[in-house]
Amino acid sequence: MVGLYYEYLGSKILTGFDSYKYSCKDTSPLSQYVMHPFWNQVVKLCPMWVAPNLLTLVGFMCCVGHFVLLTVYDYDFSAGTAPPDISKLEGQPGGTPVPGLVWFFVAVLLFLSHTLDGIDGKQARRTGSSTPLGELFDHGLDSWATIFITGSVYSIFGRNLDLFSISEFRMFCVLWNVYFCFLISHWEKYNTGILYLPWGYDFSMVSGFVLYLITAVGGQHMWKIMLPGNNYPGPVLEFLVYAGNIGLTLPTALYNIYISYKEGTGKNRTFVEAMRPLVSTSIAMFLCFLWILMSPNDILIMDPRCVYYLTGTIFANICCKLIISQMSNTRCELFSFILFPLAVAACVGAFVGLSPENELVLLYSFTGFVTLAHVHYGVCVVGEMSHHLGIRPFSIAKPTQGDDLQRLLDNEEETV
């Protein structure tokens, strides 16, 4: 196991964490008046010996769990396809709906994920165990959770086989919109020094929980209805995602960055340096679209779930490095390592002319590689940070050195 360990951060980045101070603003009415009061009561039920990072990890596993449940029962997103008597498409058979009990468990897992994600920082403060690792661990897993949360919602409406939903490609575009929405929040902090939590996160989690409960009672076919304006629920939700991210999150982030430059409260980087964190994700998006659009076998149609998961994992790997840069106040890397194997895989898939079977082998092999690379990166970074801070990541224990103990006390008011 020692031979597999690699120091991704280095002394410069680790030293940058020593002076880090958490700075966050959450102005969401839902968060302030509903979620935080609820979480303040829930965290009291948590034993004082439970480590905050353990809550974060369990919450993330619940998020993965709700995605895996739907993967088992609706791998190809066809379960929600309406039967011919509803779709009026005689040649298109209906799907086998996901059982209501499964939707109930999906809702419960999402609720637990959201709740544990909401109380981990509160647990850190009440136990005096706040560290920069906690925030990095929390936000790093959140970046990966974007695919599990957003991808699961697609199962409610399903593929557009019955013409009631949105196509696989439109969902692919929605996912990249969500990725960039998450990225923008941390790009904003990279330039302002303050994390402005987007309003859409809590709203989307609560909405997803409610949607799953309604689906558990009414079934997937209940969404095959015409809404006012001759629109169906799936496309309406698609519009709301774009409206919230492009119409609210992006303008707000740009305004906050502008104010930080105007008042001199931010990092005041040059335009080129300020835009640097967006380069790797933009290139990754280009390469993924290249593969999808040029694939001779329509790889997205053949296995949309795997493609979605692959893009989400690639994004998470890139985004974690931005989070590390803004927390350690170091320069963000221009080209992430993951881009190079992605470029090779995308060009092979797009231009070599593989058979359907071979292109699927390429997709599955590369997805496995990316998953292992991302997990390895995460495990090694947590190990590096833990060693540097003199802490145990998943237990509350006193550091072995006096300086590390003083650092914990100084950071007592920070969040996980």
Buried (B, 14 or more C-beta within 10 A) or exposed (E): EEEEEEEBBEEEBBBBBEEBEBEEEBEBEBBEEEBBEEBEEBBEEBEEEBBBBBBBBBBBBBBBBBBBBBBEBBBBBBBBBBBEEBBEBEEBBBBEBBEBEBBBBBBBBBBBBBBBBBBBBBBBBBBEBBBBBBBBBBBBBBBBBBBBBBBBBBBBBBBBBBEBBBBBBBBBBBBBBBBBBBBBBBBBBBBBBBBBBBBBBBBBBBBBBEBBBBBBEEBBBEBBEEEEEEEBBBBEBBEBBBEBBEEBBBEBBEEBBEEBBEEEEBBEBEEEBBEBBBBBBEBBBEBBBBBBEEBBBEBBBBBBBBBBBBBBBBBBBBBBBBBBBBBBBBEBBEEBBBBEBBBEBBBBBBEEEBEEEBBBEBBEEBBEBBBEBBEBBBEBBBBBBBEBBBBBBBEBEEBEEEEBBEBBEEBEEBBB
